[in-house]
């Protein structure tokens, strides 16, 4: 006899059904993985990790790790470019060899991987030796070349010595050994779906260096730095640990996920009603979705699935464009970014490789007043500068780029600046790549003098006009617009409204007024001389 369902049980049944589905998917995935491992073991077939394959670029002038799986204790031999290396697979079937560093080569070569217990041999063809870069972050790194101004570039992107690898968007609760994917030659048929910013960076490096370039895109829109950080490293920060533990307890609770979904759904329906006469905004409105343990902002979840399987592959460096979804968490972000960089370097085991951070451009309504309410992007940009506390890092200032949209339509200048910075930091070329960076201030009567480094050629105002975007405050912490004049390698700021100045801010808004450059044409990074607590009116919604 069937038990009669009580009133209210329908919702519980729906929740239970949803989570049974999630568990079923996870269970089937685990079963499939186990069957695959068993099949590979039983047939003793040698295989390579997914990052290795036809059309790949291996990093020049550094030792080249190669790894994969075979039968336990099986001897595996790798032959490439005149080198032969062998290793015995461990009890888990994993093997690894390291080839000696090699010079850049345009010669198309084949890599052969064979096992001692079987007759199968893997042949990886069309392999080049050159420069390899990883691009990671959220939507502005993930945005494909075929969108916006990139459409014309995609149609002529015929660079067979540039190779592209896109990591599949996936989340994992534990670090993974492998990823699916394939390398492709850069062509009008393949470039359009690749990350635009990373493509433009790689294209310019290819032209400037005259060498093969491999680009690995591992990015996902709407994600937080906590998801890209290794969990064990992330939780060494007490604030991050508390937040991560709370979020994980929520994501693993079906009832909380359902309540969250119903709340988001009600807000979505209300907003739809409000925008019924605005079809443009209505089209951009996103419907909510039910959260699960595998949501893409699970702490450590993207590192586990999209970075851990890459760690160890020979690279020159990393380009990072992320932070929009962390605005409002500036103090925490300023601690987590250097921590993440240091941990990625440790996990890669290739020293302090170059790490380039794209500082967020202007977004939202143009600044009109000194203290303009907004999303706190200015504070996030300040937090990104904390990357400079580590060696071999650079922050690429882009405050003069973009068009005020969350996703700037023209990605080319972002990639160009990354390429210039890479040439300086990674390849030792003496090229203009850094704009003025605030270093300190001194009060001089009713004025404040601020000093900078990276003033190559001297400081200049944009278009030769008077400097704008500077504001000043006294001890009352109320900022007013101020006059600013360049004096050598410094700027002197004063205001008739502030007789006893205490602090200066420049370009301090989501989408600020900005005018200070060096003669190389590179913009000064936004800055503030104070460390005062931010007003509540400056808090806002997160970005995508």
Beta strands, then each sheet from edge to edge (+ up, - down):
strand 1: 47-48
strand 2: 57-59
strand 3: 64-69
strand 4: 75-80
strand 5: 83-88
strand 6: 94-99
strand 7: 105-115
strand 8: 121-137
strand 9: 159-166
strand 10: 183-186
strand 11: 213-219
strand 12: 317-321
strand 13: 354-358
strand 14: 393-396
strand 15: 437-444
strand 16: 447-453
strand 17: 459-461
strand 18: 470-473
strand 19: 480-481
strand 20: 483-487
strand 21: 490-494
strand 22: 503-506
strand 23: 516-518
strand 24: 527-528
sheet 1: 1+ 3- 6+
sheet 2: 2+ 8+ 7- 4+ 5-
sheet 3: 2+ 8+ 11+ 9+ 10-
sheet 4: 2+ 8+ 12+ 13+ 14+
sheet 5: 15+ 16- 21+ 20-
sheet 6: 17+ 23-
sheet 7: 19+ 18- 22+ 24-
end
